[in-house]
Amino acid sequence: MPERKISLKERVLFILNKLCFLAFGAFVAAFALECFLVPNNIIDGGIVGISMILSYLTKYNLGLLILVLNIPFLCLAFTKMGKHFVFQTLYA
């Protein structure tokens, strides 16, 4: 069965849909972090949790710590998964 060609309009709509869902997911995560976790001193897992602990101990900005601690993982992802994945991650 021959593959169907995807039109430019379909590709653009797919990309816009993907970006909207990435933005929505980032908004939900940020909302949960700022409205529930940080005010109630609940530690999350992973890089966010480590950043929360360091932020509490050092009084550095939480967002800055999350960004700085994610840099090595973004570099690794760039080499292993490609630039599109890293750009989508940075967008979110």
Phi and psi restraints in degrees (value plus and minus 20) as a CYANA .aco file:
   2 PRO   PHI     -90.7   -50.7
   2 PRO   PSI     125.9   165.9
   3 GLU   PHI     -94.4   -54.4
   3 GLU   PSI     122.6   162.6
   4 ARG   PHI    -101.8   -61.8
   4 ARG   PSI     116.3   156.3
   5 LYS   PHI     -93.4   -53.4
   5 LYS   PSI     116.8   156.8
   6 ILE   PHI    -113.9   -73.9
   6 ILE   PSI     107.3   147.3
   7 SER   PHI     -94.3   -54.3
   7 SER   PSI     142.3   182.3
   8 LEU   PHI     -81.0   -41.0
   8 LEU   PSI     -60.0   -20.0
   9 LYS   PHI     -81.5   -41.5
   9 LYS   PSI     -62.5   -22.5
  10 GLU   PHI     -85.7   -45.7
  10 GLU   PSI     -59.4   -19.4
  11 ARG   PHI     -85.0   -45.0
  11 ARG   PSI     -63.5   -23.5
  12 VAL   PHI     -84.1   -44.1
  12 VAL   PSI     -64.0   -24.0
  13 LEU   PHI     -83.3   -43.3
  13 LEU   PSI     -58.4   -18.4
  14 PHE   PHI     -83.1   -43.1
  14 PHE   PSI     -65.5   -25.5
  15 ILE   PHI     -85.5   -45.5
  15 ILE   PSI     -63.9   -23.9
  16 LEU   PHI     -82.7   -42.7
  16 LEU   PSI     -60.5   -20.5
  17 ASN   PHI     -81.9   -41.9
  17 ASN   PSI     -64.8   -24.8
  18 LYS   PHI     -81.9   -41.9
  18 LYS   PSI     -64.1   -24.1
  19 LEU   PHI     -85.5   -45.5
  19 LEU   PSI     -57.3   -17.3
  20 CYS   PHI     -84.1   -44.1
  20 CYS   PSI     -63.8   -23.8
  21 PHE   PHI     -88.2   -48.2
  21 PHE   PSI     -56.3   -16.3
  22 LEU   PHI     -82.7   -42.7
  22 LEU   PSI     -64.5   -24.5
  23 ALA   PHI     -84.9   -44.9
  23 ALA   PSI     -61.9   -21.9
  24 PHE   PHI     -83.1   -43.1
  24 PHE   PSI     -63.9   -23.9
  25 GLY   PHI     -83.1   -43.1
  25 GLY   PSI     -60.3   -20.3
  26 ALA   PHI     -85.8   -45.8
  26 ALA   PSI     -58.5   -18.5
  27 PHE   PHI     -83.8   -43.8
  27 PHE   PSI     -64.8   -24.8
  28 VAL   PHI     -82.8   -42.8
  28 VAL   PSI     -63.4   -23.4
  29 ALA   PHI     -84.1   -44.1
  29 ALA   PSI     -63.3   -23.3
  30 ALA   PHI     -86.0   -46.0
  30 ALA   PSI     -59.9   -19.9
  31 PHE   PHI     -81.6   -41.6
  31 PHE   PSI     -66.0   -26.0
  32 ALA   PHI     -82.6   -42.6
  32 ALA   PSI     -61.1   -21.1
  33 LEU   PHI     -84.2   -44.2
  33 LEU   PSI     -69.1   -29.1
  34 GLU   PHI     -97.7   -57.7
  34 GLU   PSI     -50.8   -10.8
  35 CYS   PHI    -117.7   -77.7
  35 CYS   PSI     -43.0    -3.0
  36 PHE   PHI    -140.8  -100.8
  36 PHE   PSI     -72.2   -32.2
  37 LEU   PHI     -92.4   -52.4
  37 LEU   PSI     -75.2   -35.2
  38 VAL   PHI     -84.1   -44.1
  38 VAL   PSI     -68.6   -28.6
  39 PRO   PHI     -82.6   -42.6
  39 PRO   PSI     -49.1    -9.1
  40 ASN   PHI    -119.8   -79.8
  40 ASN   PSI     -10.9    29.1
  41 ASN   PHI      33.4    73.4
  41 ASN   PSI      22.9    62.9
  42 ILE   PHI    -118.6   -78.6
  42 ILE   PSI     104.5   144.5
  43 ILE   PHI    -109.2   -69.2
  43 ILE   PSI     110.1   150.1
  44 ASP   PHI    -105.4   -65.4
  44 ASP   PSI     153.8   193.8
  45 GLY   PHI    -114.0   -74.0
  45 GLY   PSI     148.3   188.3
  46 GLY   PHI      52.9    92.9
  46 GLY   PSI    -172.3  -132.3
  47 ILE   PHI     -81.8   -41.8
  47 ILE   PSI     -57.4   -17.4
  48 VAL   PHI     -83.5   -43.5
  48 VAL   PSI     -62.7   -22.7
  49 GLY   PHI     -84.6   -44.6
  49 GLY   PSI     -63.6   -23.6
  50 ILE   PHI     -82.0   -42.0
  50 ILE   PSI     -61.2   -21.2
  51 SER   PHI     -84.5   -44.5
  51 SER   PSI     -58.5   -18.5
  52 MET   PHI     -83.8   -43.8
  52 MET   PSI     -62.5   -22.5
  53 ILE   PHI     -84.3   -44.3
  53 ILE   PSI     -67.3   -27.3
  54 LEU   PHI     -83.2   -43.2
  54 LEU   PSI     -57.4   -17.4
  55 SER   PHI     -84.4   -44.4
  55 SER   PSI     -60.9   -20.9
  56 TYR   PHI     -86.0   -46.0
  56 TYR   PSI     -60.2   -20.2
  57 LEU   PHI     -97.7   -57.7
  57 LEU   PSI     -55.3   -15.3
  58 THR   PHI    -129.0   -89.0
  58 THR   PSI     -31.5     8.5
  59 LYS   PHI      46.4    86.4
  59 LYS   PSI      -1.9    38.1
  60 TYR   PHI     -94.1   -54.1
  60 TYR   PSI     138.5   178.5
  61 ASN   PHI     -83.4   -43.4
  61 ASN   PSI     111.3   151.3
  62 LEU   PHI     -82.3   -42.3
  62 LEU   PSI     -64.5   -24.5
  63 GLY   PHI     -81.5   -41.5
  63 GLY   PSI     -60.3   -20.3
  64 LEU   PHI     -84.4   -44.4
  64 LEU   PSI     -62.3   -22.3
  65 LEU   PHI     -84.4   -44.4
  65 LEU   PSI     -61.0   -21.0
  66 ILE   PHI     -80.5   -40.5
  66 ILE   PSI     -64.6   -24.6
  67 LEU   PHI     -82.9   -42.9
  67 LEU   PSI     -68.3   -28.3
  68 VAL   PHI     -84.5   -44.5
  68 VAL   PSI     -62.4   -22.4
  69 LEU   PHI     -92.1   -52.1
  69 LEU   PSI     -40.1    -0.1
  70 ASN   PHI    -105.9   -65.9
  70 ASN   PSI     -33.0     7.0
  71 ILE   PHI     -77.0   -37.0
  71 ILE   PSI     -66.6   -26.6
  72 PRO   PHI     -81.5   -41.5
  72 PRO   PSI     -56.0   -16.0
  73 PHE   PHI     -90.8   -50.8
  73 PHE   PSI     -54.5   -14.5
  74 LEU   PHI     -87.2   -47.2
  74 LEU   PSI     -58.6   -18.6
  75 CYS   PHI     -84.7   -44.7
  75 CYS   PSI     -62.6   -22.6
  76 LEU   PHI     -84.2   -44.2
  76 LEU   PSI     -62.7   -22.7
  77 ALA   PHI     -83.9   -43.9
  77 ALA   PSI     -55.2   -15.2
  78 PHE   PHI     -81.8   -41.8
  78 PHE   PSI     -60.9   -20.9
  79 THR   PHI     -98.2   -58.2
  79 THR   PSI     -53.2   -13.2
  80 LYS   PHI    -114.2   -74.2
  80 LYS   PSI     -54.4   -14.4
  81 MET   PHI    -134.9   -94.9
  81 MET   PSI     -34.2     5.8
  82 GLY   PHI      82.1   122.1
  82 GLY   PSI     146.1   186.1
  83 LYS   PHI     -90.9   -50.9
  83 LYS   PSI     -50.9   -10.9
  84 HIS   PHI     -83.7   -43.7
  84 HIS   PSI     -62.0   -22.0
  85 PHE   PHI     -82.5   -42.5
  85 PHE   PSI     -64.4   -24.4
  86 VAL   PHI     -85.3   -45.3
  86 VAL   PSI     -61.6   -21.6
  87 PHE   PHI     -84.6   -44.6
  87 PHE   PSI     -58.8   -18.8
  88 GLN   PHI     -86.3   -46.3
  88 GLN   PSI     -58.6   -18.6
  89 THR   PHI     -85.0   -45.0
  89 THR   PSI     -63.8   -23.8
  90 LEU   PHI     -85.2   -45.2
  90 LEU   PSI     -55.9   -15.9
  91 TYR   PHI     -82.9   -42.9
  91 TYR   PSI     -62.2   -22.2
